[in-house]
Amino acid sequence: MRTQYITSTPFSDQRPGTSGLRKATQTFQKAHYSENFIQAVFNTLGIAGKTLVIGGDGRFHNKAVLQTIIAMAVAQGAKALIITQNGLLSTPAASHLIRLNQADYGMILSASHNPGGADGDFGIKVNLERGEPAPEHVTEAIYQQSLALDGYITTDNGAIDLSELGDTRLGDTKIRIISATTDYVALMQECFDFPAIKRWLEQYRIAFDALHAVTGPYAKALFVDALGVDETYLLNTTPLPDFGGKHPDPAPDRIDELKHKMTEDERIVLVAASDGDGDRNLISGRDGVINPCDSLAVIADHHADIPCLRTLRGVARSMPTCRAIDKVASAQRLTCYETPTGWKFFANLLDAELIQLCGEESFGTGGDHIREKDGLWTILCWLNILAVSGKTPDQLIHEHWQRYGRHHFNRFDYSGLDPESATKMLASLERDLTKYIGQTHHGLTITSAGQFNYTDPTNGETTPGQGLQVQFGSQARIICRLSGTDTRGVTLRIYCEYWQQDITTKPALAGTTATLASLAQGALNISAFCGKTQPDHIV
């Protein structure tokens, strides 16, 4: 084994976002691009004498970059590399493995819900020793390192066989190839009442779509092996580099196969899906998809039915997530926190034991078991509630609305926008926001308007500029912010929420969220700034 120093020049575009560095796959395939970023991580967090967890969601280019990390880590004196069989590892399971093995940090090769394949996206995400996504001061330090590199250190050891379980040694580095699913399944069995769920599944049926992404093997281990679900009820469980040409994002308009499965079998009362790296979830009853904001609120309301959530003292939601859980928190005397978008903010609250449940509108829910959102864990929360209550998902959600009222909620995405134009557009609206206070639109009076700035109660750190809010008291909200997960331009997200207390009558605001979205589109003047008149996607 020969150590090599390879000279390179810095790349100016390697600043990670809230979920790591995401770019088009072809960008990561540029000479030295991946190596430079990996070296910047090593320079920032250290590598000599460190233990790392490594894996990815199986998308195109995973295998090549995984071997690159191994070669560079070995060359620079890593103590141990914990790698899952064939390199397949979900983001939630990675968080657990980091914590379980007391690793120094982990590197997850994924672009989450972004498309895969040679023409898709790729990403490298860094999670720290608590299993949490690297916070901004760490990602900024990595970026600064990336700007100062003149090369990287690697070896010419050749590819490592990742197909066989067991321990080997390469140089001074111990390499452990472990099962991706065994430890995660054991954790889920600690969190939930599997015997009760299994008894419920003897009467009812569920179906799950892994979207040819990383959760396929996990779903088999959980639902088939541990809970006895017939494997024919699991769809697309083989991970593929391009996700079989499917979009690995479990949005309501992408579950036709699950709908067809439900039509075929009247015994199915719940269908579910997860995304590319396994941290998101979609849950649907026979009456339709359950809004993730409602899902979070229902889990909080029935937390006593879930073993790992019985001692629930606090909850949290991201600021754009609708306020359904606020109603539950008030009724159950739970403290409710509002954070910026990004799981790292939840991780601080979890570590401080201020919360045990958290979630966001973009189909992400999680608990105190790890420091990431967790799609399969969320599905098991619902199954445990169903097993205890004996009710269907449709019954549960309608009973929830009857008690707490219904928060009509949608997100309107305008994708592929020019970053400079989109930034100017939001800045223009922010300058004018205060003049809207007191105005009445469609029978709703604006009570406050401004930027959402966050102060972390655990450490006092401030995070300003997290999104523009227009509040209509407790009745409605409009939120506008730019998303950092789009690798081709930026995405403007407009979140609209309207609360209806009496669900037996028509909403007082005709069109509800669509009416609010039109109001926001006009105030932003999207067509003038960005040339778009309609959203590209509505969730």
C-alpha positions, 0 to 999 in steps of 0.5 A: 500500500503506497500513500500518495499526495495528489495536487489539486486546486480548490473548488469555489462551490463546496459550501454545504447546505442544511443537509450536506453538499448536494450537486449534480452527479456530474459535478461530483464526477469532476476530477478531484471534486469529491476528493477535495471535499472529503479532504476538507472534512478530514482537515476540519474534523480530523481523521488520524485516530478517528472512528467513522461510520460510512455508507449511502443510499445506493444511488449512482456514484455511491460505490466509487465515492465510498472507495475514495473515502476508504482510501483517503481515510486509511492513508491518513491514519483512521483508527476504524471504518464501520461500513455497512454491507455493500455500502447501503445505509439509510440516514436514520440507521447511520445516526444510530450506528454513530451513537451505538459505536461511539464513532467520532462522526459519519459520512452519508453518501446521499442526496436524500429525495433528489433524483438519482442516476448519471443525470441526477444528483449526488451528495455527501453529508456529515453527521457528528458524534451524537448522530446529528447533522453537522451544524452551520459552524462546522459546515462553514469551517469545511467550506473554508478548508475547501477553499484553501486546499492544494491537494489531498492524501490517498492510497493506491490500495485498490477497491475493498470488497464490501460484500462480506461481513467481518473485520479486516485491517488495512494499514493501521485501520480496522475495517468492519463490514456490518449488517445495515439492518440488524442494529436498526431493527433491534432499536425499533424493537426497543421503541415499539410493541412489536407483539401488539403490532403483529397481532393487529397485522393479523386482521389488517393489511398494510402496503409499503413502497421503498421506491427502489431506494435504501429502505427496501432491505430495512422494510423486509427486515422489519415488516416481513421478518419481524412482523410477518407481513406478506412480502407481496405487500412491499413494493420496489424493495431492490435499491437501484442506482437510478431508483428505477427511473422513479423520483425518490420522494414520497409525494402524494402525486407519486404513489400510484402503485400504492393506490392501485395496491389499495384498490386491489385489496380492500383489507389494506387500511394503510399504505406508506412510503419512504424516500431515497435515504429513508428519513422521510415518510408518507402515510395514507389511509383509504380516504387519502394521504395524511398531511405530515403536519397532521401526522405529527399532531396525531402521534403527539396526541396518542403518544401514550400508546407508543412505548418510546414516547410515553414520557413526552414532555416537549415537542417541536416543529419547524417554523413552516410546519402548520400549527396542528401540533400546537393545539395538541401541545396546549391540550396536553400541557406539553412545551412546544418549540418552533425552530428553523428548517433543519434537523440540527436545531431539533438535535440540540433540543433533543440532547437537552431533553427539552423535547422527545418528538419533532417534525417538519412539513416536508414529510419528516418526523423523528424522536429521541432514539436518534438525531435524524428524522426517520421514515420507518420509525414514523410508520411504526408509530402509526402502527403502534397507535392503530394496534392499541386503538383498534381504529383505522388511520381515516378514523383517527384523522377525522376524530383528530379534526373533530377535536382540534379543528382542521389546519388546511395546509399546502406548500407551493414550490417555484423551482429552478429560480435564478438565485440572485433574482429570487433573493432580490424578490424576497428582500423587496417583500421584506422591505414592504412587509410592515405596511401590510399589518392591519390590512384585511384580505378575504376577511382575514386581518394581518396581525403581524409580518416579518422575518423569523429569527431564532434563538436556540434555548440550549446555547443562546446561538441566534439564526436570523433570516429563516423566512418571511411570515405573514400572520392572520392571528391564529386563523391563518399564515403565509410563509415565504422562504428559499430552499437550499436543497435544489441543485439547479437554481433555488426553490421558492417555497410558499407555505399556506395554512388556514385553520377551520374549527368546525369541519362539518361546515365549508371553510369561511375562506373559499379556496383556503390555501390556494387563495392565500397562495395567490395573495402571496404570489401577487405580493412577491410579484413572482412573474416580474422577478422570476418569470413564473406565473404558476408553481411547479409543484404543490404538496 
